[in-house]
Amino acid sequence: MSDPELNSFHSFIILGLTSKGDKFRPSDWADRLSGILSAFRATKKMQYSPYVSPGDYNGEKAVYVDGALRDLEPAAYAFLLDFARNNDLQIVNSVCPVP
């Protein structure tokens, strides 16, 4: 992560909007992205990571990322930031952890 702006915060939200305000597709992108870091429990049900979760932010699909992930799994944290940057998605920084 070489971008100083992206290194200056801990918890953040990836919004399903590009920097130009266009909706990001496919419509289930937040579930898919959060699913990458999920696990299956003994009951064979998927459980999202306690650090990454799909949700809603001001009416837009979003992925909440708890800053604790940065310390626990730096590569996963960097992957999420890179995903947002590579897809030109808006990031809301300095927010509360995963709901």
N, C-alpha and C positions, 0 to 999 in steps of 0.2 A: 504494500500500500504506500505509494509514493505521494499521493495527493494530500497535502497538509490539511485541507478542509475535511477530508474523510477521516483523517486520523485525530481530529480535534474533539470527537464526541464518542460516547460509549453506547448507550441504548439508542435505537433509531427505528423508524418505520419506513418501509419501502412502499410507496404509493403506486397504484396501478395507473398512473398518468405519466406521460412523457413530459419533458421540459416544455414542450409546446402545448401541453394540455390534452393531448390525444389519449384515449383509453388504450391500455395495453391489452393485447390479446395473446392467447385465448382467454376466455372469461374465467376459467378455473386456474389461472396461473398461480395465484396465491396458495391454493391447496397443493398444487404440484410442487412449488418451491419449498413449502413447509414440509411436504411429504418426504423430500430428499433426506431430511434430518430426523425423520420419525423412526419409531421402533414398533415392532409387534410384540404385544404382551402374551403371556401364557394362554390367555383367553382367545388368542388369534385375532384380536382387535388392534387396529393401528392406534398408536398414541403419539401425538405430536411431542416434540421435544419441549421441555419446560422453558427453553430459551428461544424458540422460534415458533411462531404461531400465526395462522392466517386470521384475518379479522377485517374490520371495517374502520375507516377513519374518515370522518366528515362525509359519509355516504359513498366513499370509494373503497374498492377492494385494496387490501393492504397486507403486508407481512410485518409483524412485530418482532423485533430482534432485541433480546435482553443483552445488555453489555457484558454480562458475566461470561457469555460465550467467547468473548475476546480472550479471556484468560484461560478458559478451559480447552477450547478448540480454535486456536488462532487461524488455522487454515479454513475452517468452516465460516468463521467471521469474515475473513478476507473474500471467500467465495461469494457470500451474500452481497458484500459491497461491490465486488466486481460485476455481479449479475446486474445490479441496479445501474452501475455506470455504463456497462456495455449495452444495455437496453434503453439508455437515456431516461431512466425513471427518476421521479422526484423522491427525495429523501427528506424526512422530517427528523431532525436530530435533537438530542437532549430531551428525550421524552421518558416517560415512566416505562418500567420493564413490561414484559409480555403480560397481557391481561389474564 
